[in-house]
Amino acid sequence: MNTGNEKDTQLQRSMKSRHLFMLSLGGVIGTGLFLNAGFTINQAGPGGAVLAYIVGGILLYLVMTCLGELSVKMPVTGSFQTYATKYIGPASGFTLGWMYWLGSATTAGVEFTAAGMVMQRWFPDTPVWIWCAVFIVLLFAFNALTTKGFAETEYWFAGIKVLAVLVFIVVGIGAIFGFVSMEGRPAPFLSNFTAEGGLFPFGITIVFVTMMNVVFSYQGSELIGIAAGETENPQKNIPRAIRNVVFRILMFYVASVMILSALFPSSELGLLESPFVTVFDAVGIPFAADIMNFVILTALLSVGNSCLYAATRLLWALSHSGMAHPVFGKLTKRSVPLNALLATLAFSLLSLLTSVLAADTVYVLLMSVSGIAVTFTWMGIALSQFNFRRQYLREGGKVEDLQFVAPFYPVMPILCLALCTFILLFPIFDATQRFGLYYGIAALVVFYLYYYLRYGRKKSKHPDIPTQG
């Protein structure tokens, strides 16, 4: 088994600050924004959708500050799985790692399917599964590059998405107030916020039922932690990335949801495959809709790319902590965990089911399973930070010596745990999400049982975590 020092030298610290920031930001801007935002508005109403994304943004802030404190102190690949092993227990680290791998690999599959659906605009007669297969091969090539090559590719992908969202916000505001014409429609101003039952046409409860969709949308921000082991000067770059990324994510999502809610009645949004494409199509800019469709395609592939990166690195870390087969811990000459990548891609092939078996139902089910898996992961991050700080203080450590501090301890990790638990109660009110919750809980139980049957109560072989400061 490799030691902690050997493990750190195997993966290269080649990511710069700009890579880390755009990786986390780009990992969030994908299906959740471009395709699912309209669905959320349709389900919860304009006010409900805005409230859901704001609450999700608050939860995201809590998670990221907890993760930031841990990642700056202990910048290792494996991140929250390694922290959970040390500060909660080996069984929890094992379960958390495999749950996140399951969620990330599933999300990658969802992105493959969504990208295939986007291609239907240009090739309506080509089956979705063919495009899924094409994109799987493409993303395999991206992830088989060096880490620096992957990071550079993802940086430009994310840049395209951010620019597209900014353009959409400008065009959308112009259309709301009549500065930009939408197929001769009168300027809606804010009338759609009060139409069809007002801000909360289905009540407040439905807001929390849709929260799993919001959590799914925000998934990927925690890539900052996973990439910490491959980041240059993590003590400086991780805090900077966290401070920048959370508020930009919240701004992009809330602004986009408010604009879509103002431009379309919520009932109409439920029928639009991508309201972003519809807006650009309606304003009459030549080829604008096709350009936006291409941007959405790159966005989906970018998120899929990020998810494959996260799941692959986590599987590699699980192998090095004795929690996965040693074959997944091997690296190529370019320091890429190829076996872990192939295993993750193989699992992601389940996405092809969505094009042949009850496409809409399976798609929402996969999204729900992924959202539930990441919710459990966020809970693990919060509990790890709570236990870390308590142990750190008990051993005589001083808060002022930490280079990144989660404020208001212990309120923040406790509030994060409470919000996550609260959110997990509501999928039971939605038939499709209910099955996702059952599958998620079943997976949690299976991973814990497997750990105790396989390892008993013996301490895992996880390496010592290098600390800074």
VEXKOL-728016 format. One record per residue: x, y, z of N, C-alpha, C in turn. Coordinates in steps of 0.1 Angstrom, whole numbers, padded with zeros to 4 digits, always signed. Layout:
<nodes>
XYZXYZXYZ;...
</nodes>
This chain:
<nodes>
+0008-0012+0000+0000+0000+0000+0009+0012+0000;+0005+0022-0008+0013+0034-0009+0012+0042+0004;+0022+0050+0007+0021+0059+0018+0015+0072+0014;+0011+0080+0024+0005+0093+0020+0014+0101+0012;+0028+0102+0014+0037+0110+0007+0037+0105-0008;+0038+0092-0010+0039+0086-0023+0026+0090-0031;+0015+0089-0024+0002+0092-0030+0002+0106-0035;+0007+0116-0027+0007+0130-0031+0016+0132-0043;+0027+0125-0044+0036+0128-0055+0031+0121-0068;+0022+0112-0067+0018+0105-0079+0009+0114-0088;+0000+0122-0081-0009+0131-0089-0002+0145-0089;-0001+0151-0100+0006+0163-0102-0002+0175-0098;+0004+0185-0090-0002+0197-0087-0001+0207-0098;-0009+0205-0109-0008+0213-0121-0019+0223-0123;-0029+0223-0114-0041+0232-0116-0038+0246-0110;-0040+0256-0118-0038+0270-0113-0051+0275-0107;-0051+0287-0102-0063+0293-0095-0074+0294-0105;-0071+0299-0117-0082+0301-0127-0088+0288-0131;-0080+0277-0132-0086+0264-0135-0095+0259-0124;-0091+0261-0111-0099+0256-0100-0112+0264-0099;-0112+0277-0101-0124+0285-0101-0134+0281-0112;-0129+0280-0124-0137+0277-0136-0142+0262-0135;-0134+0254-0130-0138+0240-0128-0150+0239-0119;-0150+0245-0108-0161+0245-0099-0173+0252-0104;-0171+0264-0110-0182+0271-0116-0188+0264-0128;-0180+0259-0137-0184+0252-0148-0191+0239-0145;-0187+0233-0134-0193+0220-0130-0208+0221-0126;-0212+0234-0123-0225+0236-0118-0235+0241-0130;-0229+0248-0140-0237+0253-0151-0239+0243-0161;-0250+0236-0161-0252+0225-0171-0267+0222-0172;-0270+0209-0171-0284+0205-0171-0293+0212-0161;-0288+0214-0149-0296+0220-0138-0300+0234-0142;-0292+0241-0149-0296+0255-0153-0303+0255-0166;-0297+0250-0177-0302+0252-0190-0315+0244-0193;-0316+0232-0187-0328+0224-0190-0338+0223-0178;-0333+0222-0166-0342+0219-0155-0347+0232-0148;-0342+0244-0151-0347+0256-0144-0362+0258-0148;-0365+0256-0161-0379+0258-0165-0388+0248-0158;-0383+0235-0157-0391+0225-0150-0394+0229-0135;-0384+0234-0129-0386+0239-0115-0396+0250-0114;-0395+0259-0123-0405+0270-0123-0419+0265-0125;-0420+0256-0134-0433+0250-0138-0439+0242-0125;-0431+0236-0118-0435+0228-0106-0438+0237-0094;-0430+0247-0092-0431+0255-0079-0437+0269-0081;-0438+0273-0094-0442+0287-0096-0430+0296-0095;-0432+0308-0100-0420+0318-0101-0414+0321-0087;-0423+0324-0078-0418+0327-0064-0412+0315-0058;-0418+0304-0060-0413+0291-0054-0400+0287-0059;-0398+0289-0072-0385+0285-0078-0374+0294-0073;-0377+0307-0073-0367+0317-0068-0363+0314-0053;-0373+0311-0045-0371+0308-0031-0362+0295-0030;-0366+0285-0038-0359+0272-0038-0344+0274-0041;-0341+0282-0051-0327+0284-0055-0319+0293-0045;-0326+0302-0038-0320+0310-0028-0317+0301-0016;-0326+0292-0011-0324+0283+0000-0312+0274-0004;-0313+0269-0017-0302+0260-0021-0289+0267-0021;-0289+0280-0024-0276+0288-0024-0271+0290-0010;-0280+0292-0001-0276+0293+0014-0269+0280+0018;-0276+0269+0015-0270+0256+0018-0257+0254+0011;-0255+0258-0001-0243+0256-0008-0232+0264-0001;-0235+0276+0004-0225+0284+0011-0221+0277+0023;-0230+0271+0031-0226+0264+0043-0217+0253+0040;-0220+0245+0029-0212+0234+0026-0198+0238+0022;-0197+0248+0013-0185+0252+0007-0175+0258+0018;-0181+0265+0028-0172+0271+0038-0167+0260+0047;-0175+0250+0050-0171+0238+0058-0160+0231+0050;-0162+0228+0037-0152+0222+0029-0140+0230+0027;-0141+0243+0027-0129+0252+0025-0120+0250+0037;-0125+0250+0049-0117+0249+0061-0109+0236+0061;-0116+0225+0057-0109+0212+0056-0099+0211+0045;-0102+0216+0033-0094+0215+0021-0081+0223+0023;-0082+0235+0029-0070+0243+0030-0061+0237+0041;-0066+0232+0051-0058+0225+0061-0052+0212+0056;-0060+0205+0048-0056+0192+0044-0059+0190+0029;-0051+0196+0020-0054+0196+0005-0050+0182-0001;-0058+0173-0001-0055+0159-0006-0066+0155-0016;-0062+0147-0026-0071+0141-0035-0079+0131-0027;-0092+0130-0029-0100+0122-0021-0109+0130-0012;-0103+0142-0008-0111+0152-0001-0120+0147+0010;-0133+0150+0008-0143+0147+0018-0144+0133+0022;-0141+0123+0013-0141+0109+0017-0130+0107+0027;-0118+0113+0024-0107+0111+0034-0110+0118+0047;-0116+0130+0047-0119+0136+0059-0129+0129+0067;-0139+0123+0060-0150+0115+0067-0144+0103+0074;-0134+0097+0067-0128+0085+0073-0120+0088+0086;-0114+0100+0086-0106+0104+0098-0114+0110+0109;-0124+0118+0105-0132+0125+0115-0146+0121+0118;-0151+0111+0111-0164+0105+0114-0161+0090+0117;-0155+0083+0108-0152+0069+0110-0149+0062+0096;-0142+0051+0096-0139+0045+0083-0151+0040+0076;-0161+0035+0083-0173+0031+0076-0180+0043+0069;-0181+0054+0076-0187+0066+0070-0178+0071+0058;-0165+0070+0059-0157+0074+0048-0159+0065+0036;-0160+0052+0038-0162+0043+0028-0176+0046+0021;-0186+0047+0029-0200+0050+0024-0200+0063+0016;-0195+0073+0022-0195+0087+0016-0188+0086+0003;-0176+0080+0002-0169+0079-0010-0176+0072-0021;-0182+0061-0018-0189+0053-0028-0202+0060-0032;-0209+0066-0022-0221+0073-0026-0218+0085-0035;-0208+0092-0033-0204+0104-0042-0200+0098-0055;-0193+0087-0055-0189+0081-0068-0202+0078-0076;-0211+0072-0069-0224+0068-0075-0231+0080-0081;-0232+0091-0073-0239+0103-0077-0232+0109-0089;-0219+0111-0088-0211+0117-0099-0212+0109-0112;-0210+0096-0111-0211+0088-0123-0225+0088-0129;-0236+0089-0120-0249+0090-0125-0252+0103-0132;-0247+0114-0126-0248+0127-0132-0241+0128-0146;-0230+0121-0147-0223+0121-0160-0233+0114-0170;-0239+0103-0166-0249+0097-0175-0260+0106-0178;-0265+0113-0169-0276+0123-0172-0272+0133-0182;-0259+0138-0181-0254+0148-0190-0253+0142-0204;-0249+0129-0205-0248+0123-0218-0262+0123-0225;-0271+0119-0217-0285+0118-0222-0290+0132-0226;-0288+0142-0218-0293+0155-0221-0286+0160-0233;-0273+0158-0235-0266+0162-0247-0272+0156-0259;-0276+0143-0258-0282+0136-0270-0295+0142-0273;-0303+0146-0263-0316+0153-0265-0314+0166-0272;-0303+0174-0268-0301+0187-0274-0298+0185-0289;-0291+0174-0292-0287+0172-0307-0300+0169-0315;-0311+0166-0309-0323+0164-0316-0328+0176-0324;-0324+0188-0320-0327+0200-0328-0322+0200-0342;-0309+0194-0343-0303+0194-0356-0305+0181-0363;-0306+0170-0355-0307+0157-0361-0319+0149-0355;-0331+0154-0358-0343+0148-0352-0345+0133-0354;-0339+0128-0365-0342+0114-0369-0331+0104-0363;-0321+0110-0357-0310+0102-0351-0313+0098-0337;-0313+0085-0333-0316+0081-0319-0307+0088-0309;-0313+0091-0297-0305+0097-0287-0293+0089-0282;-0295+0075-0282-0284+0067-0277-0272+0067-0285;-0273+0070-0298-0261+0071-0307-0253+0083-0303;-0259+0094-0300-0252+0106-0295-0246+0104-0282;-0253+0096-0273-0247+0093-0260-0234+0086-0262;-0234+0076-0271-0222+0068-0273-0210+0077-0279;-0214+0086-0288-0204+0095-0293-0198+0104-0282;-0206+0109-0274-0201+0118-0263-0193+0111-0253;-0197+0098-0250-0189+0090-0241-0175+0088-0246;-0173+0085-0258-0160+0084-0264-0152+0097-0263;-0159+0108-0266-0153+0122-0266-0148+0125-0252;-0156+0123-0242-0152+0127-0229-0142+0117-0223;-0142+0105-0228-0131+0096-0224-0118+0102-0229;-0118+0107-0241-0105+0112-0246-0101+0124-0238;-0110+0133-0234-0106+0145-0226-0100+0141-0213;-0106+0131-0206-0102+0127-0193-0089+0118-0193;-0086+0113-0205-0074+0105-0206-0062+0113-0209;-0064+0126-0210-0053+0136-0211-0046+0138-0198;-0035+0146-0197-0029+0149-0185-0039+0158-0177;-0037+0159-0164-0046+0168-0156-0046+0182-0161;-0034+0187-0165-0033+0201-0170-0041+0202-0183;-0040+0192-0191-0048+0193-0204-0063+0193-0201;-0067+0184-0192-0081+0184-0188-0086+0198-0182;-0077+0203-0173-0081+0216-0167-0082+0227-0177;-0073+0227-0186-0073+0238-0196-0085+0237-0205;-0089+0225-0209-0101+0223-0217-0113+0227-0210;-0114+0223-0197-0125+0227-0189-0126+0242-0186;-0115+0248-0186-0115+0263-0183-0122+0270-0195;-0119+0266-0207-0125+0273-0219-0139+0269-0220;-0143+0256-0218-0157+0252-0218-0165+0260-0208;-0160+0262-0196-0167+0269-0186-0168+0284-0190;-0158+0289-0196-0158+0303-0200-0169+0306-0210;-0171+0296-0220-0182+0298-0230-0196+0298-0222;-0197+0289-0212-0210+0289-0205-0213+0302-0198;-0203+0307-0191-0205+0319-0183-0208+0330-0192;-0201+0332-0203-0204+0342-0213-0219+0341-0218;-0223+0329-0221-0237+0327-0226-0247+0331-0216;-0245+0327-0203-0254+0331-0193-0255+0346-0191;-0244+0353-0192-0243+0368-0191-0251+0374-0203;-0249+0369-0215-0256+0374-0226-0271+0372-0225;-0275+0360-0220-0289+0357-0218-0295+0366-0208;-0288+0369-0197-0293+0379-0187-0296+0392-0193;-0286+0397-0201-0288+0410-0207-0300+0410-0217;-0300+0400-0226-0311+0399-0236-0324+0397-0229;-0325+0389-0218-0337+0386-0211-0343+0399-0204;-0334+0407-0198-0338+0419-0192-0344+0429-0202;-0337+0429-0214-0342+0438-0225-0356+0434-0230;-0358+0420-0230-0371+0415-0235-0382+0418-0225;-0379+0417-0212-0389+0419-0201-0394+0433-0202;-0386+0443-0205-0390+0457-0205-0392+0463-0219;-0392+0454-0229-0396+0459-0242-0384+0465-0250;-0372+0464-0246-0361+0469-0254-0357+0460-0265;-0361+0447-0263-0358+0436-0272-0371+0430-0275;-0375+0428-0288-0387+0422-0292-0387+0407-0293;-0397+0401-0288-0398+0386-0288-0410+0382-0297;-0407+0380-0310-0417+0376-0319-0430+0384-0319;-0429+0397-0316-0440+0406-0316-0448+0405-0303;-0444+0398-0294-0451+0397-0281-0450+0411-0274;-0460+0415-0267-0458+0427-0259-0449+0425-0247;-0442+0435-0243-0433+0434-0232-0441+0429-0219;-0437+0418-0213-0444+0412-0202-0442+0420-0189;-0431+0428-0188-0428+0434-0176-0428+0424-0165;-0435+0425-0154-0435+0416-0143-0449+0409-0142;-0457+0409-0153-0471+0404-0152-0471+0389-0149;-0461+0381-0155-0462+0367-0153-0459+0362-0139;-0454+0371-0130-0452+0368-0116-0465+0367-0109;-0475+0374-0114-0488+0374-0107-0499+0366-0114;-0495+0361-0127-0505+0353-0134-0505+0339-0129;-0515+0332-0133-0517+0317-0131-0514+0314-0116;-0521+0321-0107-0520+0318-0093-0509+0325-0085;-0502+0334-0092-0493+0342-0084-0479+0336-0082;-0472+0341-0072-0458+0336-0069-0458+0322-0065;-0467+0318-0057-0467+0304-0051-0481+0297-0055;-0483+0294-0067-0496+0288-0072-0499+0275-0065;-0489+0267-0061-0491+0254-0055-0487+0253-0041;-0486+0265-0034-0482+0265-0020-0467+0265-0018;-0464+0265-0005-0450+0265-0001-0444+0251+0000;-0452+0241+0003-0446+0227+0004-0439+0223-0009;-0445+0226-0020-0439+0221-0033-0425+0227-0035;-0423+0239-0029-0409+0245-0030-0399+0235-0025;-0402+0228-0014-0392+0219-0008-0392+0206-0015;-0403+0202-0021-0403+0190-0029-0394+0192-0041;-0393+0204-0047-0384+0206-0058-0369+0208-0054;-0367+0209-0041-0353+0212-0037-0343+0202-0041;-0347+0189-0043-0337+0179-0048-0332+0182-0062;-0341+0188-0070-0337+0193-0083-0327+0204-0082;-0329+0213-0072-0320+0224-0070-0306+0219-0065;-0306+0209-0056-0294+0203-0051-0286+0196-0062;-0294+0189-0071-0288+0184-0083-0281+0194-0092;-0288+0206-0093-0283+0217-0101-0270+0222-0095;-0269+0223-0082-0257+0229-0076-0246+0219-0074;-0248+0206-0077-0238+0196-0076-0226+0199-0085;-0214+0197-0080-0202+0200-0088-0194+0211-0082;-0200+0219-0073-0193+0230-0067-0182+0224-0057;-0185+0212-0052-0175+0206-0043-0163+0200-0050;-0162+0202-0063-0150+0198-0070-0138+0205-0065;-0140+0217-0059-0128+0224-0053-0121+0215-0044;-0128+0207-0036-0122+0198-0026-0115+0187-0032;-0121+0181-0042-0115+0169-0049-0103+0173-0057;-0103+0185-0063-0091+0190-0070-0080+0196-0062;-0082+0196-0049-0072+0203-0040-0059+0196-0041;-0059+0182-0042-0047+0175-0043-0039+0177-0056;-0045+0183-0066-0038+0186-0079-0038+0201-0082;-0039+0209-0071-0039+0224-0073-0026+0230-0068;-0021+0239-0076-0009+0247-0071-0012+0256-0059;-0004+0256-0050-0005+0266-0038-0020+0265-0033;-0025+0254-0028-0039+0252-0024-0042+0262-0012;-0033+0266-0004-0036+0274+0007-0041+0288+0002;-0036+0292-0009-0039+0305-0015-0051+0304-0025;-0051+0294-0033-0060+0293-0044-0074+0287-0040;-0074+0278-0030-0087+0273-0026-0096+0283-0020;-0091+0291-0010-0100+0302-0004-0105+0312-0015;-0096+0315-0024-0100+0325-0034-0111+0319-0043;-0110+0306-0047-0120+0300-0055-0133+0299-0048;-0133+0295-0035-0146+0294-0028-0153+0307-0026;-0145+0318-0023-0152+0331-0021-0158+0335-0034;-0152+0332-0045-0157+0337-0058-0169+0329-0063;-0168+0316-0062-0177+0307-0069-0191+0307-0063;-0192+0307-0050-0206+0305-0044-0215+0316-0048;-0211+0329-0047-0219+0340-0050-0222+0341-0065;-0213+0337-0073-0215+0338-0088-0225+0327-0092;-0224+0315-0086-0234+0305-0088-0248+0309-0085;-0249+0315-0073-0262+0320-0068-0268+0331-0077;-0259+0340-0081-0263+0351-0090-0268+0346-0103;-0261+0337-0110-0264+0331-0123-0278+0324-0122;-0280+0316-0112-0292+0308-0111-0304+0317-0108;-0303+0325-0098-0314+0333-0093-0318+0343-0104;-0308+0349-0110-0311+0359-0121-0318+0352-0133;-0313+0340-0137-0318+0333-0148-0333+0329-0145;-0335+0324-0133-0349+0319-0130-0358+0331-0129;-0354+0342-0124-0363+0354-0124-0366+0359-0138;-0356+0358-0147-0359+0363-0161-0368+0353-0168;-0366+0340-0166-0375+0331-0173-0389+0332-0167;-0390+0334-0154-0403+0335-0148-0411+0348-0153;-0403+0358-0156-0409+0371-0161-0413+0369-0176;-0406+0362-0184-0408+0361-0198-0419+0351-0202;-0421+0340-0194-0430+0330-0198-0439+0326-0186;-0452+0323-0189-0461+0318-0178-0455+0304-0174;-0456+0301-0161-0450+0289-0156-0455+0276-0163;-0468+0276-0167-0473+0265-0174-0466+0263-0188;-0463+0273-0194-0456+0272-0207-0441+0267-0205;-0435+0271-0195-0421+0266-0192-0420+0251-0191;-0431+0245-0186-0430+0231-0185-0430+0223-0198;-0434+0230-0209-0435+0224-0222-0422+0227-0230;-0413+0236-0225-0402+0240-0233-0390+0231-0230;-0384+0224-0240-0372+0216-0237-0361+0224-0232;-0358+0235-0238-0348+0245-0232-0353+0259-0234;-0358+0265-0223-0363+0279-0225-0352+0289-0229;-0340+0286-0227-0329+0295-0231-0328+0295-0246;-0329+0284-0253-0330+0283-0267-0342+0290-0272;-0354+0289-0266-0366+0295-0270-0365+0310-0270;-0358+0316-0259-0357+0330-0258-0348+0335-0270;-0337+0329-0273-0329+0334-0284-0335+0332-0297;-0343+0321-0298-0351+0319-0311-0361+0330-0313;-0367+0335-0302-0378+0344-0303-0374+0358-0305;-0361+0362-0301-0357+0376-0303-0353+0379-0317;-0352+0368-0326-0349+0371-0340-0335+0373-0344;-0326+0371-0335-0311+0373-0339-0308+0361-0348;-0302+0363-0360-0299+0352-0369-0290+0342-0362;-0294+0329-0363-0287+0318-0358-0285+0318-0343;-0292+0327-0336-0289+0329-0322-0294+0316-0314;-0305+0310-0318-0310+0298-0312-0300+0286-0314;-0295+0285-0326-0285+0274-0329-0272+0276-0321;-0268+0289-0320-0256+0292-0312-0258+0288-0298;-0270+0292-0292-0273+0289-0278-0274+0274-0276;-0280+0267-0286-0281+0252-0285-0267+0246-0285;-0258+0252-0292-0244+0247-0292-0238+0250-0278;-0240+0262-0273-0235+0265-0260-0240+0255-0249;-0253+0252-0250-0259+0243-0240-0252+0229-0242;-0250+0225-0254-0243+0212-0257-0229+0212-0250;-0222+0223-0252-0208+0223-0246-0210+0223-0231;-0220+0230-0226-0222+0231-0211-0225+0217-0206;-0233+0209-0212-0236+0196-0208-0224+0187-0208;-0217+0188-0219-0204+0179-0220-0194+0184-0209;-0194+0197-0206-0185+0202-0196-0188+0196-0183;-0201+0196-0179-0205+0191-0166-0202+0176-0165;-0205+0169-0176-0202+0155-0177-0187+0152-0175;-0179+0161-0182-0165+0160-0181-0160+0162-0166;-0166+0172-0159-0162+0174-0145-0166+0163-0136;-0178+0157-0139-0183+0146-0131-0174+0134-0132;-0170+0131-0145-0161+0120-0147-0148+0122-0140;-0143+0135-0140-0130+0138-0133-0132+0135-0118;-0143+0140-0112-0145+0139-0098-0146+0124-0094;-0155+0117-0101-0157+0103-0098-0144+0095-0100;-0137+0097-0110-0124+0090-0113-0114+0092-0102;-0112+0105-0098-0103+0108-0087-0107+0102-0074;-0120+0102-0071-0125+0097-0059-0123+0082-0058;-0125+0075-0069-0123+0060-0070-0108+0057-0068;-0100+0066-0074-0085+0064-0072-0082+0065-0057;-0087+0075-0051-0084+0078-0036-0090+0066-0028;-0102+0061-0031-0107+0049-0024-0098+0037-0025;-0092+0036-0037-0083+0025-0039-0070+0026-0030;-0065+0038-0029-0053+0041-0021-0056+0041-0006;-0069+0041-0002-0072+0040+0012-0077+0026+0016;-0075+0017+0006-0079+0003+0009-0094+0000+0008;-0101+0010+0002-0116+0008+0002-0121+0005-0012;-0112+0003-0021-0116-0002-0035-0104-0010-0040;-0107-0018-0050-0096-0027-0055-0084-0019-0059;-0072-0025-0056-0059-0018-0060-0058-0015-0074;-0065-0022-0083-0063-0019-0097-0068-0005-0101;-0077+0001-0093-0082+0014-0096-0072+0025-0091;-0062+0021-0084-0052+0031-0079-0040+0032-0089;-0040+0025-0100-0029+0026-0109-0030+0038-0118;-0018+0044-0122-0018+0056-0130-0010+0053-0143;-0014+0061-0153-0006+0060-0166+0006+0068-0165;+0014+0068-0175+0026+0077-0175+0023+0092-0174;+0011+0095-0178+0006+0109-0177-0001+0112-0164;+0000+0103-0154-0006+0105-0141-0021+0106-0142;-0027+0097-0150-0041+0096-0152-0046+0083-0146;-0055+0082-0137-0060+0069-0132-0070+0063-0142;-0064+0056-0152-0072+0052-0164-0082+0041-0160;-0078+0031-0152-0087+0021-0148-0099+0026-0140;-0097+0036-0132-0108+0042-0125-0117+0050-0134;-0111+0056-0144-0119+0063-0155-0128+0053-0162;-0122+0042-0166-0129+0032-0174-0141+0026-0166;-0139+0024-0153-0150+0018-0145-0161+0028-0143;-0157+0041-0142-0167+0052-0140-0175+0053-0153;-0169+0053-0165-0176+0054-0177-0185+0042-0179;-0181+0030-0175-0189+0018-0177-0202+0020-0169;-0201+0025-0157-0213+0027-0149-0222+0038-0156;-0216+0048-0161-0223+0059-0168-0231+0054-0180;-0227+0043-0185-0235+0038-0197-0249+0035-0194;-0253+0035-0181-0267+0033-0177-0275+0044-0183;-0269+0055-0186-0276+0067-0192-0283+0062-0205;-0278+0052-0212-0285+0048-0224-0298+0043-0222;-0301+0038-0209-0315+0033-0206-0325+0044-0208;-0321+0057-0206-0331+0067-0207-0336+0070-0221;-0330+0064-0231-0334+0066-0245-0342+0054-0250;-0343+0043-0242-0350+0032-0246-0361+0027-0236;-0360+0031-0223-0369+0027-0213-0375+0039-0206;-0388+0042-0209-0395+0053-0202-0386+0065-0199;-0382+0072-0210-0372+0082-0210-0374+0092-0199;-0386+0098-0199-0388+0109-0189-0387+0104-0175;-0393+0093-0172-0393+0087-0158-0379+0084-0154;-0371+0077-0162-0358+0072-0159-0349+0085-0157;-0351+0095-0166-0342+0107-0165-0344+0114-0151;-0357+0116-0147-0360+0122-0134-0355+0113-0123;-0356+0100-0124-0351+0091-0114-0336+0092-0112;-0329+0092-0123-0314+0093-0122-0310+0107-0116;-0317+0117-0119-0315+0130-0114-0317+0130-0099;-0328+0124-0095-0332+0123-0080-0321+0115-0073;-0317+0104-0078-0307+0095-0071-0294+0103-0070;-0290+0111-0080-0278+0119-0079-0279+0130-0069;-0291+0137-0069-0293+0147-0059-0293+0142-0045;-0299+0130-0042-0299+0124-0029-0284+0120-0025;-0277+0115-0034-0263+0111-0031-0255+0123-0027;-0256+0134-0034-0248+0146-0031-0253+0152-0018;-0266+0151-0015-0271+0156-0002-0264+0149+0010;-0263+0135+0008-0256+0128+0019-0241+0132+0019;-0235+0135+0008-0221+0139+0007-0220+0153+0015;-0229+0162+0012-0228+0175+0019-0230+0173+0034;-0238+0164+0038-0240+0162+0053-0226+0156+0058;-0220+0148+0051-0207+0142+0055-0196+0153+0057;-0196+0163+0047-0187+0174+0048-0189+0182+0060;-0202+0185+0063-0205+0193+0075-0201+0186+0088;-0204+0173+0089-0201+0166+0101-0186+0164+0103;-0179+0163+0092-0164+0162+0092-0158+0175+0097;-0163+0186+0092-0158+0199+0097-0161+0201+0112;-0173+0197+0116-0177+0199+0130-0168+0191+0139;-0165+0178+0135-0156+0170+0143-0142+0174+0143;-0137+0179+0131-0124+0183+0129-0121+0195+0138;-0130+0205+0138-0127+0217+0146-0127+0214+0161;-0136+0205+0165-0137+0201+0179-0124+0194+0183;-0119+0185+0175-0107+0178+0178-0095+0188+0178;-0095+0197+0168-0084+0206+0166-0083+0215+0179;-0094+0220+0184-0094+0228+0196-0090+0220+0208;-0095+0208+0209-0092+0199+0220-0077+0196+0221;-0071+0196+0210-0056+0193+0210-0048+0206+0211;-0054+0217+0214-0047+0229+0216-0045+0238+0204;-0051+0235+0193-0050+0243+0181-0058+0256+0183;-0053+0267+0176-0059+0280+0177-0066+0283+0163;-0078+0289+0164-0086+0292+0152-0079+0302+0144;-0072+0311+0150-0065+0322+0142-0053+0316+0134;-0049+0304+0137-0038+0297+0129-0043+0290+0117;-0056+0288+0116-0062+0283+0103-0062+0293+0092;-0058+0289+0080-0057+0298+0069-0071+0301+0063;-0081+0292+0065-0094+0295+0061-0103+0290+0072;-0112+0299+0076-0121+0295+0088-0135+0296+0084;-0143+0285+0087-0157+0286+0085-0163+0293+0097;-0169+0305+0095-0174+0313+0106-0185+0307+0114;-0188+0313+0126-0199+0310+0134-0200+0295+0138;-0188+0289+0140-0188+0275+0145-0194+0275+0159;-0202+0265+0163-0206+0253+0155-0219+0255+0147;-0224+0268+0146-0237+0270+0140-0238+0265+0126;-0227+0269+0118-0228+0266+0103-0229+0251+0100;-0220+0242+0106-0221+0228+0103-0235+0222+0108;-0239+0227+0119-0252+0221+0125-0263+0226+0116;-0264+0238+0112-0274+0243+0103-0274+0236+0089;-0262+0233+0084-0261+0226+0072-0267+0212+0073;-0263+0205+0084-0269+0191+0087-0284+0192+0088;-0289+0202+0095-0304+0203+0097-0311+0206+0083;-0305+0215+0075-0312+0218+0062-0312+0206+0053;-0300+0198+0053-0300+0187+0044-0310+0176+0049;-0311+0174+0062-0321+0164+0067-0335+0169+0063;-0338+0181+0065-0351+0187+0061-0354+0184+0047;-0345+0187+0038-0347+0185+0024-0349+0171+0020;-0343+0162+0027-0344+0147+0024-0358+0142+0027;-0366+0149+0035-0379+0145+0039-0389+0146+0028;-0387+0156+0019-0397+0160+0009-0398+0151-0004;-0388+0145-0008-0390+0136-0020-0400+0126-0019;-0404+0122-0006-0414+0112-0004-0428+0116-0010;-0430+0130-0012-0442+0135-0016-0443+0135-0032;-0433+0131-0039-0433+0130-0053-0430+0116-0057;-0438+0110-0066-0437+0096-0069-0424+0092-0074;-0419+0099-0084-0406+0096-0090-0394+0098-0081;-0394+0109-0074-0384+0112-0064-0384+0103-0052;-0396+0098-0049-0398+0088-0038-0389+0076-0041;-0390+0071-0053-0382+0059-0056-0367+0062-0056;-0363+0075-0060-0349+0079-0059-0345+0079-0045;-0353+0084-0036-0350+0084-0021-0348+0070-0016;-0357+0061-0020-0356+0047-0015-0343+0041-0020;-0340+0043-0033-0327+0038-0038-0315+0044-0031;-0316+0057-0029-0305+0064-0022-0302+0058-0008;-0313+0057+0000-0312+0051+0013-0307+0037+0013;-0313+0029+0003-0309+0015+0002-0294+0014-0001;-0289+0023-0010-0275+0023-0013-0266+0026-0001;-0271+0036+0007-0264+0040+0019-0263+0028+0029;-0274+0021+0031-0274+0009+0040-0265-0002+0034;-0266-0004+0021-0258-0015+0015-0243-0012+0017;-0239+0000+0015-0225+0004+0016-0220+0002+0031;-0228+0007+0040-0224+0005+0054-0223-0010+0058;-0233-0018+0054-0233-0032+0057-0221-0039+0050;-0219-0036+0038-0207-0042+0031-0194-0039+0038;-0193-0026+0043-0180-0023+0050-0179-0031+0062;-0189-0033+0070-0188-0040+0083-0186-0055+0080;-0193-0060+0070-0191-0074+0066-0177-0077+0061;-0172-0067+0053-0159-0069+0047-0147-0066+0056;-0148-0055+0063-0137-0050+0072-0140-0051+0087;-0152-0054+0091-0155-0054+0105-0153-0041+0111;-0148-0040+0123-0146-0027+0129-0131-0023+0129;-0124-0030+0121-0110-0026+0120-0108-0013+0113;-0097-0006+0117-0094+0007+0112-0090+0006+0097;-0095+0014+0089-0091+0013+0074-0077+0017+0072;-0072+0014+0060-0058+0016+0057-0056+0030+0051;-0065+0039+0054-0063+0053+0048-0050+0059+0053;-0043+0066+0044-0030+0072+0047-0033+0084+0056;-0022+0088+0063-0022+0100+0071-0025+0112+0062;-0033+0121+0068-0036+0133+0060-0026+0144+0062;-0019+0149+0052-0010+0159+0054-0017+0172+0057;-0012+0179+0067-0018+0192+0071-0009+0203+0068;-0015+0215+0067-0008+0227+0065-0010+0237+0076;-0001+0246+0079-0003+0256+0089-0001+0252+0103;
</nodes>
